[in-house]
């Protein structure tokens, strides 16, 4: 089996060195490069096209959330695993909305980090235990009553991503749809919400709490 190619983006030298050693010493992973800031991470990923990026959130210049968003805009097949010390709600949900597939805290041991790399590479999502509890609570609370019951579940998903500022291209990549399918759903959303354009739909969505990680 071909080893998973992994890029690491973190501005702490000790973290970089530790992750590099871990990845290089593991038979089914291969170290594809490192970056110490978000902009360098984006450039490196677009050059190397790795299977997985292990991404810190707080880095000089471009932060991990925006770096994740930019990477997935151009390389949607890359899996992003957030590895950070930050565990507040806004950071967790901002990373997920940007397209990260996993969120693990830096206190995790090597086996947990390697497992997370493999899981996101397979196309699935993974969260550290504390983060998973928070996600379950958030989604069980927020999905009980849809904000716009006249919309289908797919239209609800697309509207929520629109409310975060995502363009059709990014929405298509995130949900595994064609841009034409997203455009058709967006048109249906406009009709059902009785709005004339995207700005009005987004305003309705945000008024209802969509796109807000604190709702």
N, C-alpha and C positions, 0 to 999 in steps of 0.2 A: 504494500500500500504506500502511495506517495505521501510523505510527511506533510502536515499542514504548515504552510508558510505564514509566519507570524511577525508583524511589525509591532514594536512597543513605542508608545508616545508618553513620555513622562519627563518632568524637569528635575527630578531628584536623581543624581548620579548613582546612589546606592541602590535605589529601586531599579533603575535601568540595568545595572550590573547583575543584580539578583535575578531579574526576570530573564535576562539574556542567558545566564548560566542554566537556569531551570529549563528554558526552551531548548538550548543546545544539548543538554544532557538527557533529553527525553526522546526516545527513538521515533515517535510518531509526530514530532513537531520540529520545524526548522526555522531558525532565526533569519528574518528577511530584512532587518534593519531597525534603526532606532531614531527617534526625533525628540528634541527637548522643548519644542513649542508647537502650537497648533498649526501654524502655517507650514512649518517644515514637515509636520506629519502628513498634511494634505498632499504636499508635493511628493513626498516619499511613497505614499500609498499609490498615487496615480502613476508613478514610475514603476513600482514593483508589482502592483496588483496582487497583494497577499490574500490569503484566505481569511485571516483574522487580524484585527487591530486591537491591541490592549491599550486602552486610552484613559489617561488621567483627565480630570475635569478642569483643575486649575493649573494653567500653564501660562507663560508669558505671551502677550499678544493675543492671538486667537485662542479662545478657551475650548475645552473638549466638546462642549455641546455644538458650537458652531463648526468646529473641525469635523465632527461626525456628520453634520448636515451637508457640508460641502463635499465630503468624501462620497456619501451615498448619492448625491446628485449626479456625480460623474462615474462612480463605480458602485452601482446598487447591489452587486453580487458580493461585496465585501461585508463580512460580519464584524460588528463593533461590540467589544466587551469593555464596559466601563469598570476600571479598577481605581478606586479612590478612597480617601478618608472621609469624604462628605456624604452624610446620610440624611440631609433634610429633604422634606417632601418636594419642594420646588425643584431642587437639583435632580432628584430621581425622575420626576415626571417630565422635566425638560429634556433629559437625556433619552427617555423612551420615545417622546414625541419627535425627537430629531432622528430616530431610527435605530438607536442602540438595541441590540438583542439581549444584552445581559448587563447586570449591575452588581458588582461584588465589592465588598469593603477590603481595604488593604490589610486588615487583620487576618484575612483568610490564609490558610496554610497552602503550601505548594500543591497537594493533591486536589484541593478545592479549586484552585486557579486553573490547573490543567484540565480538570473536568469541565469547568466553565468554558474554556477555549474550545474543547471538543464539542460541547453542546451547541454553542452559537455557530460553529462551523457547519454543523449538521442542519442548520436552519431553524432550530428551536430556540426558545428563550429560557434564561436562567437568572435567578436572583439569589443573593445571600439570604439566610434565614430571616434576619430582621427586615430586610427590604421586601421579601416575599409576604410577610405578615401585613406590611403596610399596603402593598399592592392589592391583596385580597380584600382588605377593609375598604379601600378606595373604590374598587370596581363593584363590590357588592352593594355599596351605598349609592354609587352614581348611576348604576344601570337599573335600579329598581323601577323608576319611572322615567321613560325617555323624555327628553326636553321637547321633542317634536314628534308626537306619536303618529302623525300623518306620513312621516318618512319611513322608508324601509330600513332595515338594520344596516344595509350597505350605504344608503344615503346618509344615515346618522354618522357612520364612520367617516365618510368623506367630508361631511359638514364640520365635524370636530377637527379634522386635519386642516380644513380651510381656515377655521378659527384660530389655528396656531400660526397662520401666515404661509402655510405650505402651498406651493403652486401645483398645477395639475401634474406636471412631470414628476415631482417628488411624491405626490399622493399615489400615482400609478406605481412607482417603484416600491413604495412602502407596502401597498396592499397587493402587489403582484398582478395588477391590471394593466390593460392597454390604456394609452392616453385617450383614445376614442371612447372607451367605456367610461372613463372618469368624466369626460366632457358631457356625455349623455346623462350621467347621474347628476352632474352639476346643473344641467338644464332642467331636469325634473325637480331638483331642489328649489330652483328659482320659481318654478310654476306652483309647487305646493306651498311655498312660503309667501307667494304673491309678492315677490320682489323683482326689481328690474335688472339688478346686476350683482356682481360678486361682493362689492363693498357693502351693499345692503344686507345680503345674506350673512356675511361675516358679522355685521353689527347685530343682527338678530341673534346669531349664535352666541356671541359674547355676552349679550344682555341676559341670555339664559344660563350663562356660566360655563359654556363650552370654551375650551382653550385655556382655561384657568386651572392650574394644578391644585389650587387651594379650595376649590368648590367642594 
